[in-house]
Amino acid sequence: MILVRKALLAALFLLAISPKVFADEIVVAAASDLGAAAKDLIADFEKRTGHTVKLSLGSSGNFHTQIRNGAPFDVFLSADVNYVRELEKAGLTEASSSFIYAIGRIVLWVPTNSPLDIRSLGMQALLRPQARRIAIANPAHAPYGRAAVSAMEKAGVYAASKSKLVLGENISQTVQFVQSGSADIGVVALSLALTDTMKSAGSYWEIPLDSYPSIEQGAVLLTQARRAGHLAAARAFLDTLRGTTGRTILQRYGFSLPTTGARD
């Protein structure tokens, strides 16, 4: 009995002096439109739980392919819920773990010195001679690129603008093209246009929501988390995303929220 008591006291002592003894590092693959929002979310999550997060940002379509090929991600935050659904059908996700966490929005963005008055011209700015190169995300694998094409078609400017398109690997690279001068104007994510860096470097005009299909963004827990022993930590991360903290952060960066936090 004395030995058992000593062992219990020792265990309690370890927990008291080292709260991160049982902490995990989870690996999160996130669409690049989440760059700033994900970093804010991770900072809060790590502070509260002691777990750490290794974040990879990129194209949702590319991540989907990598996961199908065995990439060691625990959580997938996609800019297109359909990629999540395809992974579910392939048996690569934990049962009933997926949900729509946000609705993305797109804007026209130009640097501060641009001669294009996007706020008065709207989508017609893409037809102006000063819009020699137009950056969008690659619609082949980036949902923001597909939304950009749809909005351009709806405005009747796609046919005349198609030859001027510069395709970014993801929405973050699309922004870089405009910032660096490789493009004169870009169709980018509102979430990136609202970052401090972007607000000080240029201006944006929000493209009407009814001009492109809803960008439903989906989150899911991957079976890799169970194999790696990260299941509890990964679940806790998704709980943070869909909880009050996550929803507040997403709204701060211009995301619309689903009407409920229910699983998709």
N, C-alpha and C positions, 0 to 999 in steps of 0.2 A: 504493500500500500504506500509506503514511504517513497519507494522508487517511482511508482506511477505518479505520485503527487509532484515529485521533483521534475519528472519529464514534462508534465503539464505546465508547470511554472516556467520551465525553460522555453517551451513552445510559445507561451504567451509573451515572454520577454522578447523573443525574436520578432514576433509580430509588432510589438510596441516600438522597438528600436529600428526596425527595417520594414516599413509598410510595402516596399516594392519587391519583397522576397518572392511573392507569387505573381508578380506582374508579367504580362506577356507583351510581345511586340507583334502587332498584326500588320498585314500588308494590304493596302487599299488601292485599287485601280479606280481612278475617277476621271470623268470627262473633263476636258481642259476648261470648260466654261465655269467649273467649280473652283478654279485656282485659289482665289482669295477667300471664298466662303469656306472651302474645305480646310484651309489653314487656320481660320478662326475657330472652326468646329473642333479641330484636332487639339488646338491649344487648350480649349476648355475641357475636352475629354481627358487628356493626359493629366491635367492638373487635378481633376476630381477623382480619377480612378487609379492613377499610378501606372496604367498601361501606356505603351508607346505605339506610335503609328508610323509606318514607312509608307509614304504617299507617292504614287506614280500618276502623273497627269498625261493625258493623251487623247487620241481619237477613240470614241466608243466602239466603232467598227473594228479597229485594230485590236483593242483589248478583247473584244468578243472572239476574234480569231485566236489570239494568244491563249485565252482561257480554254478554248476547245482543244488547243494543242498542249495543254498541261501546265501553263504558266502558274506559278505558286502564289496566287492572290487569295486572300481570305474573304474580301468584300469587293463587290463591283458596284460602282455608282455610275450608271449609264445616262447619257443624255437622250437616249431613246429606249423606252421600256420594251420595245420589240426585241432588242438584243437580249434582254433579261429573259423574256418569254422563250426565246430559242434555246437559251442555256437550260432553262427548266425542262424543256422537252427532251434535251440531251442527257438529262439526269445528272447535271453538274452543279446543282444547287440544293440547299437544305429545304425540306418540305415547308411550304407555307411561310417562307421567309421574305418573299418579294413584296414590294409596295411602291406606289408612285409617290415620290417625295417632293416633287416640284414641277412647275410648268415653266419652260424657258421662253424667253422673248428676244426678238432681234431688233437691231437698230442700224441706221446708217451712221457711220462715224468718219469724221475728217479731222486732220490736224489743225491746230490753231491758225496757221498761216494759209489755209486753203482758200481759194477764191470761190469755192462752191458754197452757196447759201442753202444748205440742206433743209433748214427750218421753213423756208418759203417754197422751195422746189420739191421737197419730198423725193419720191422715187424718180421723178423726172430729172433729178440731178445726175443720174447715171447716163443720161443722153447728152449732157453738155460736153463740148470739146475738151474742157479742162479735166474731165473724168477719162483720162487716157487708159488707165489701168484700174480695174475694179477687183478688189480682193474678196473672196468668199472661201469658206471651208469646202473641201472636196466633197461634193454630194454623193460620191460613190461609197463613202463610209462615215461621213459626218452628218448627223441630223441637222445641224445648223446650216450646213451647205444646202441640204435639200429644202429647208425652209426658205433660204435665200432665193433659190431658183423659183420656188412657188410664188413668192412675193413679187419677184420680177415679172413672172408670167402674168400674174393677176393685174399688175400695173401696166402691162403691155409694153414693157421695155426690154424683155429678155432677148428677143431676136436681134435687136440692134446692138445689144450689149455683150452678147455671148463671146464675140471675138476678143473682147477686152478683158476677159476674166483671168485673174491670177488665182490659182487654187492653193490654199494652205492645207497642210497635212491635218490640221485640226484648227479649232477656232482661235486658239492662242497664237499659232503661227500666222493666221490671217491678220490678227491685230498687229503683229510684228511687221508684216509687209507694209501696212499703211504708216506705221510709226517710222519705219526706216526710209520711206520714200519709194519703196519698190512698187507701191500702188498709191493712187491718188485718193481713193475712197474705199471703204470696206463695209460689208454687211457682217456685223459682229454681234456677239451676245451682249445683252443689256447688263448682265452680271459683271462683265469685264469693263464696259463703258463707265460703270459706277465706281470703279476703284479710284483711289486718290491719284494714282499715276495717270490714268486715262483722263480724268476730269481736268487735270491741270494741263494736259497736252493737246486737248482738242474738244470737240463738241459732238453731240449726237442728236439724231431725230428718231423717235420710236416708230417703227413700222406697225401699222394697225394689225391687231391680233387676227382680224377676220380675213387677212390676205394670205395666210399660210396655215397649214395644218398644225394643230396643237402639238407643241414639243413636250410630250409627257416623259418625264425623266424617272427612271426606275432604279431601285436599289435591291440588292439581293445578297444573301449569305451563301458563299460557295462551299462545296463539299470539302475543298482543300482545307478549310478552317478546322474541320473535324480531324482530318488526317494529321494536321500539324499540331493538334492539341490547343488550338486558339479559339475554340468554339464560343466559350463564355465571354471572352474579351471582345470577339467580333460581334456577338449579339448585343453586348453593352454599347458598342459603338453605333450600331444601327438604332438602338433605342434612343441614344442621344440625338441622332439625326432627326428622328420622327417626333421627338419630344419638344417641349417649349423652347429649349435652347436652340435646337437645330432649326426650328421654324422661324424663330426670331432672326437668326443669322441669314437664312435664305431670303427672307423678306428685305433685309438690309441691302442685299445685292440685287434686288429687283425681280426675284423669282416670284411668280404667283404660286399659291399653295393649293393642293387638292382640297376639296370641301371637307374631307375627314382624313384622319390619319390611319384609316383602316387599310389592311393589306390589300393589294391589288388582286 
